[in-house]
Amino acid sequence: MVFVPDPEAVLLIRRSDREGDRWSGQMAFPGGRWSPRDANLLATAKRETLEEVGVDLDPARLLGALDDVAPRAPIPPVIVRPFVFSFPERVELKPNHEVAGALWAPLDLLATPGLYRAFHYEAGGTRLSLPGYHLEAGVVWGMTERILTPLLALLGPAG
């Protein structure tokens, strides 16, 4: 997760549509799989953010790591460790081919009444109703919503 001021906002991406990608087209934070060339998961987060949106996190302030999150459905078995960064000002976003779009989502927009509501999703013939943030770029739901919502609650109304 990357935060910037003026107005306070968080970086979100919309993943490109790709055959066989379980999260194809979904709204998310930049990130990806650990590689043996990564010293640790922090290095993975930095590498993936640079690759996906062209943002070098080395000059950013690392605020910390959040609790690990796993998908509610056990397939594929994945664990996500969210790291939280902040920049003193906005940085330019340069999405690569894996990213259909990137945006700075203002925290006050995410707190707009009615923006956070049920999202209907069909999986394996079952229709699910899950919470999500209904943005113009897409719905933030699933693991991304489960990471974002508690952090926004912690930050409070002012962000």
ChimeraX commands (.cxc) that place a marker at each C-alpha (Angstrom):
marker #1 position 0.00,0.00,0.00 radius 0.5
marker #1 position 1.30,3.43,-0.93 radius 0.5
marker #1 position -0.15,6.64,0.54 radius 0.5
marker #1 position 0.36,10.23,-0.59 radius 0.5
marker #1 position -0.96,13.61,0.70 radius 0.5
marker #1 position -2.81,16.55,-0.90 radius 0.5
marker #1 position -5.41,15.06,-0.78 radius 0.5
marker #1 position -4.55,11.96,1.18 radius 0.5
marker #1 position -4.89,9.01,-1.18 radius 0.5
marker #1 position -3.92,5.35,-1.60 radius 0.5
marker #1 position -2.55,3.75,-4.76 radius 0.5
marker #1 position -4.85,1.23,-6.45 radius 0.5
marker #1 position -4.46,-0.64,-9.72 radius 0.5
marker #1 position -6.84,-2.49,-12.00 radius 0.5
marker #1 position -5.21,-5.67,-13.17 radius 0.5
marker #1 position -5.14,-6.35,-16.90 radius 0.5
marker #1 position -7.51,-8.99,-18.23 radius 0.5
marker #1 position -5.45,-12.15,-18.73 radius 0.5
marker #1 position -6.53,-15.68,-19.58 radius 0.5
marker #1 position -6.02,-18.03,-16.63 radius 0.5
marker #1 position -5.42,-15.24,-14.09 radius 0.5
marker #1 position -7.77,-15.76,-11.15 radius 0.5
marker #1 position -7.58,-12.03,-10.28 radius 0.5
marker #1 position -7.82,-10.79,-13.88 radius 0.5
marker #1 position -9.42,-7.34,-14.17 radius 0.5
marker #1 position -9.74,-6.84,-10.41 radius 0.5
marker #1 position -8.88,-3.75,-8.41 radius 0.5
marker #1 position -5.88,-4.32,-6.14 radius 0.5
marker #1 position -2.72,-2.92,-4.64 radius 0.5
marker #1 position 0.49,-3.34,-6.63 radius 0.5
marker #1 position 2.17,-6.59,-5.71 radius 0.5
marker #1 position 2.97,-10.09,-6.74 radius 0.5
marker #1 position 4.74,-13.33,-6.05 radius 0.5
marker #1 position 7.99,-13.75,-4.19 radius 0.5
marker #1 position 10.93,-14.66,-6.42 radius 0.5
marker #1 position 14.12,-16.45,-5.35 radius 0.5
marker #1 position 16.01,-13.29,-6.36 radius 0.5
marker #1 position 14.11,-11.34,-3.66 radius 0.5
marker #1 position 15.95,-11.17,-0.33 radius 0.5
marker #1 position 12.61,-11.10,1.54 radius 0.5
marker #1 position 8.95,-10.15,1.14 radius 0.5
marker #1 position 9.73,-6.44,1.53 radius 0.5
marker #1 position 12.07,-6.73,-1.46 radius 0.5
marker #1 position 9.24,-8.48,-3.34 radius 0.5
marker #1 position 6.84,-5.60,-2.59 radius 0.5
marker #1 position 9.38,-3.04,-3.77 radius 0.5
marker #1 position 10.24,-4.96,-6.96 radius 0.5
marker #1 position 6.61,-5.62,-7.88 radius 0.5
marker #1 position 5.58,-1.99,-7.31 radius 0.5
marker #1 position 8.44,-0.77,-9.51 radius 0.5
marker #1 position 7.58,-3.31,-12.22 radius 0.5
marker #1 position 3.81,-2.76,-12.18 radius 0.5
marker #1 position 3.49,1.01,-11.78 radius 0.5
marker #1 position 7.03,2.39,-12.14 radius 0.5
marker #1 position 7.17,3.60,-8.52 radius 0.5
marker #1 position 10.51,3.18,-6.74 radius 0.5
marker #1 position 9.71,2.65,-3.05 radius 0.5
marker #1 position 13.30,3.11,-1.82 radius 0.5
marker #1 position 12.85,6.85,-1.16 radius 0.5
marker #1 position 9.40,6.28,0.40 radius 0.5
marker #1 position 8.89,5.99,4.14 radius 0.5
marker #1 position 8.11,2.43,5.22 radius 0.5
marker #1 position 5.37,2.71,7.84 radius 0.5
marker #1 position 5.29,-1.03,8.56 radius 0.5
marker #1 position 3.70,-4.31,7.64 radius 0.5
marker #1 position 0.13,-5.39,8.29 radius 0.5
marker #1 position -1.03,-8.85,9.29 radius 0.5
marker #1 position -0.84,-11.53,6.62 radius 0.5
marker #1 position -4.06,-12.10,4.67 radius 0.5
marker #1 position -5.21,-15.24,2.83 radius 0.5
marker #1 position -8.03,-15.66,0.34 radius 0.5
marker #1 position -11.26,-17.00,1.82 radius 0.5
marker #1 position -11.29,-19.69,-0.88 radius 0.5
marker #1 position -8.37,-22.06,-0.32 radius 0.5
marker #1 position -7.41,-22.35,-4.00 radius 0.5
marker #1 position -4.79,-21.23,-4.87 radius 0.5
marker #1 position -3.06,-21.33,-1.49 radius 0.5
marker #1 position -1.62,-17.83,-1.15 radius 0.5
marker #1 position -0.60,-15.58,1.72 radius 0.5
marker #1 position -0.29,-11.81,1.23 radius 0.5
marker #1 position 1.84,-9.64,3.50 radius 0.5
marker #1 position 0.83,-5.98,3.00 radius 0.5
marker #1 position 3.55,-3.36,3.50 radius 0.5
marker #1 position 2.54,0.27,3.98 radius 0.5
marker #1 position 4.58,3.14,2.51 radius 0.5
marker #1 position 4.11,6.89,2.28 radius 0.5
marker #1 position 5.56,9.56,0.04 radius 0.5
marker #1 position 5.66,13.27,0.97 radius 0.5
marker #1 position 4.10,14.07,-2.42 radius 0.5
marker #1 position 2.50,12.26,-5.34 radius 0.5
marker #1 position 4.73,10.34,-7.67 radius 0.5
marker #1 position 4.10,9.62,-11.34 radius 0.5
marker #1 position 2.48,6.29,-12.15 radius 0.5
marker #1 position 3.70,4.34,-15.20 radius 0.5
marker #1 position 1.63,1.13,-15.43 radius 0.5
marker #1 position 3.15,-1.81,-17.28 radius 0.5
marker #1 position 1.32,-4.48,-19.34 radius 0.5
marker #1 position 0.07,-6.25,-16.18 radius 0.5
marker #1 position -1.89,-3.15,-15.14 radius 0.5
marker #1 position -4.92,-1.83,-17.06 radius 0.5
marker #1 position -5.06,1.30,-14.92 radius 0.5
marker #1 position -3.61,2.93,-11.82 radius 0.5
marker #1 position -5.05,5.68,-9.66 radius 0.5
marker #1 position -4.62,7.60,-6.44 radius 0.5
marker #1 position -7.91,6.92,-4.63 radius 0.5
marker #1 position -8.62,9.80,-2.21 radius 0.5
marker #1 position -9.34,8.59,1.32 radius 0.5
marker #1 position -12.27,11.00,1.62 radius 0.5
marker #1 position -13.77,9.44,-1.52 radius 0.5
marker #1 position -13.44,5.97,0.03 radius 0.5
marker #1 position -15.35,7.29,3.07 radius 0.5
marker #1 position -18.24,8.59,0.94 radius 0.5
marker #1 position -21.57,7.21,2.24 radius 0.5
marker #1 position -22.90,4.51,-0.04 radius 0.5
marker #1 position -19.57,3.87,-1.81 radius 0.5
marker #1 position -18.91,0.89,0.49 radius 0.5
marker #1 position -21.72,-1.57,-0.12 radius 0.5
marker #1 position -22.49,-5.12,-1.23 radius 0.5
marker #1 position -20.79,-6.49,-4.30 radius 0.5
marker #1 position -22.34,-9.53,-5.99 radius 0.5
marker #1 position -19.99,-12.16,-7.33 radius 0.5
marker #1 position -20.60,-15.61,-8.77 radius 0.5
marker #1 position -18.12,-18.40,-8.02 radius 0.5
marker #1 position -18.66,-22.03,-8.87 radius 0.5
marker #1 position -22.38,-21.52,-9.46 radius 0.5
marker #1 position -22.84,-19.79,-6.10 radius 0.5
marker #1 position -23.79,-16.12,-5.95 radius 0.5
marker #1 position -21.94,-14.33,-3.16 radius 0.5
marker #1 position -22.63,-10.94,-1.64 radius 0.5
marker #1 position -19.40,-9.39,-0.39 radius 0.5
marker #1 position -18.48,-5.88,0.78 radius 0.5
marker #1 position -16.72,-3.59,-1.66 radius 0.5
marker #1 position -15.83,-0.01,-2.57 radius 0.5
marker #1 position -17.66,0.89,-5.78 radius 0.5
marker #1 position -15.24,3.22,-7.58 radius 0.5
marker #1 position -15.56,4.48,-11.15 radius 0.5
marker #1 position -12.50,2.37,-12.09 radius 0.5
marker #1 position -13.99,-0.81,-10.60 radius 0.5
marker #1 position -15.02,-2.46,-7.35 radius 0.5
marker #1 position -12.41,-2.94,-4.63 radius 0.5
marker #1 position -13.40,-6.22,-2.99 radius 0.5
marker #1 position -11.97,-9.51,-1.75 radius 0.5
marker #1 position -8.53,-9.50,-0.17 radius 0.5
marker #1 position -7.90,-5.89,-1.20 radius 0.5
marker #1 position -11.07,-4.78,0.62 radius 0.5
marker #1 position -10.11,-6.93,3.64 radius 0.5
marker #1 position -6.72,-5.16,3.81 radius 0.5
marker #1 position -8.02,-1.65,3.12 radius 0.5
marker #1 position -11.11,-1.48,5.37 radius 0.5
marker #1 position -9.43,-2.12,8.76 radius 0.5
marker #1 position -6.60,0.26,7.90 radius 0.5
marker #1 position -9.04,3.02,6.93 radius 0.5
marker #1 position -10.89,2.43,10.21 radius 0.5
marker #1 position -7.60,2.81,12.09 radius 0.5
marker #1 position -6.76,6.01,10.26 radius 0.5
marker #1 position -10.15,7.48,11.15 radius 0.5
marker #1 position -12.16,10.16,9.34 radius 0.5
marker #1 position -9.19,12.45,8.66 radius 0.5
marker #1 position -7.07,9.69,7.15 radius 0.5
marker link #1:1,2 radius 0.2
marker link #1:2,3 radius 0.2
marker link #1:3,4 radius 0.2
marker link #1:4,5 radius 0.2
marker link #1:5,6 radius 0.2
marker link #1:6,7 radius 0.2
marker link #1:7,8 radius 0.2
marker link #1:8,9 radius 0.2
marker link #1:9,10 radius 0.2
marker link #1:10,11 radius 0.2
marker link #1:11,12 radius 0.2
marker link #1:12,13 radius 0.2
marker link #1:13,14 radius 0.2
marker link #1:14,15 radius 0.2
marker link #1:15,16 radius 0.2
marker link #1:16,17 radius 0.2
marker link #1:17,18 radius 0.2
marker link #1:18,19 radius 0.2
marker link #1:19,20 radius 0.2
marker link #1:20,21 radius 0.2
marker link #1:21,22 radius 0.2
marker link #1:22,23 radius 0.2
marker link #1:23,24 radius 0.2
marker link #1:24,25 radius 0.2
marker link #1:25,26 radius 0.2
marker link #1:26,27 radius 0.2
marker link #1:27,28 radius 0.2
marker link #1:28,29 radius 0.2
marker link #1:29,30 radius 0.2
marker link #1:30,31 radius 0.2
marker link #1:31,32 radius 0.2
marker link #1:32,33 radius 0.2
marker link #1:33,34 radius 0.2
marker link #1:34,35 radius 0.2
marker link #1:35,36 radius 0.2
marker link #1:36,37 radius 0.2
marker link #1:37,38 radius 0.2
marker link #1:38,39 radius 0.2
marker link #1:39,40 radius 0.2
marker link #1:40,41 radius 0.2
marker link #1:41,42 radius 0.2
marker link #1:42,43 radius 0.2
marker link #1:43,44 radius 0.2
marker link #1:44,45 radius 0.2
marker link #1:45,46 radius 0.2
marker link #1:46,47 radius 0.2
marker link #1:47,48 radius 0.2
marker link #1:48,49 radius 0.2
marker link #1:49,50 radius 0.2
marker link #1:50,51 radius 0.2
marker link #1:51,52 radius 0.2
marker link #1:52,53 radius 0.2
marker link #1:53,54 radius 0.2
marker link #1:54,55 radius 0.2
marker link #1:55,56 radius 0.2
marker link #1:56,57 radius 0.2
marker link #1:57,58 radius 0.2
marker link #1:58,59 radius 0.2
marker link #1:59,60 radius 0.2
marker link #1:60,61 radius 0.2
marker link #1:61,62 radius 0.2
marker link #1:62,63 radius 0.2
marker link #1:63,64 radius 0.2
marker link #1:64,65 radius 0.2
marker link #1:65,66 radius 0.2
marker link #1:66,67 radius 0.2
marker link #1:67,68 radius 0.2
marker link #1:68,69 radius 0.2
marker link #1:69,70 radius 0.2
marker link #1:70,71 radius 0.2
marker link #1:71,72 radius 0.2
marker link #1:72,73 radius 0.2
marker link #1:73,74 radius 0.2
marker link #1:74,75 radius 0.2
marker link #1:75,76 radius 0.2
marker link #1:76,77 radius 0.2
marker link #1:77,78 radius 0.2
marker link #1:78,79 radius 0.2
marker link #1:79,80 radius 0.2
marker link #1:80,81 radius 0.2
marker link #1:81,82 radius 0.2
marker link #1:82,83 radius 0.2
marker link #1:83,84 radius 0.2
marker link #1:84,85 radius 0.2
marker link #1:85,86 radius 0.2
marker link #1:86,87 radius 0.2
marker link #1:87,88 radius 0.2
marker link #1:88,89 radius 0.2
marker link #1:89,90 radius 0.2
marker link #1:90,91 radius 0.2
marker link #1:91,92 radius 0.2
marker link #1:92,93 radius 0.2
marker link #1:93,94 radius 0.2
marker link #1:94,95 radius 0.2
marker link #1:95,96 radius 0.2
marker link #1:96,97 radius 0.2
marker link #1:97,98 radius 0.2
marker link #1:98,99 radius 0.2
marker link #1:99,100 radius 0.2
marker link #1:100,101 radius 0.2
marker link #1:101,102 radius 0.2
marker link #1:102,103 radius 0.2
marker link #1:103,104 radius 0.2
marker link #1:104,105 radius 0.2
marker link #1:105,106 radius 0.2
marker link #1:106,107 radius 0.2
marker link #1:107,108 radius 0.2
marker link #1:108,109 radius 0.2
marker link #1:109,110 radius 0.2
marker link #1:110,111 radius 0.2
marker link #1:111,112 radius 0.2
marker link #1:112,113 radius 0.2
marker link #1:113,114 radius 0.2
marker link #1:114,115 radius 0.2
marker link #1:115,116 radius 0.2
marker link #1:116,117 radius 0.2
marker link #1:117,118 radius 0.2
marker link #1:118,119 radius 0.2
marker link #1:119,120 radius 0.2
marker link #1:120,121 radius 0.2
marker link #1:121,122 radius 0.2
marker link #1:122,123 radius 0.2
marker link #1:123,124 radius 0.2
marker link #1:124,125 radius 0.2
marker link #1:125,126 radius 0.2
marker link #1:126,127 radius 0.2
marker link #1:127,128 radius 0.2
marker link #1:128,129 radius 0.2
marker link #1:129,130 radius 0.2
marker link #1:130,131 radius 0.2
marker link #1:131,132 radius 0.2
marker link #1:132,133 radius 0.2
marker link #1:133,134 radius 0.2
marker link #1:134,135 radius 0.2
marker link #1:135,136 radius 0.2
marker link #1:136,137 radius 0.2
marker link #1:137,138 radius 0.2
marker link #1:138,139 radius 0.2
marker link #1:139,140 radius 0.2
marker link #1:140,141 radius 0.2
marker link #1:141,142 radius 0.2
marker link #1:142,143 radius 0.2
marker link #1:143,144 radius 0.2
marker link #1:144,145 radius 0.2
marker link #1:145,146 radius 0.2
marker link #1:146,147 radius 0.2
marker link #1:147,148 radius 0.2
marker link #1:148,149 radius 0.2
marker link #1:149,150 radius 0.2
marker link #1:150,151 radius 0.2
marker link #1:151,152 radius 0.2
marker link #1:152,153 radius 0.2
marker link #1:153,154 radius 0.2
marker link #1:154,155 radius 0.2
marker link #1:155,156 radius 0.2
marker link #1:156,157 radius 0.2
marker link #1:157,158 radius 0.2
marker link #1:158,159 radius 0.2
view
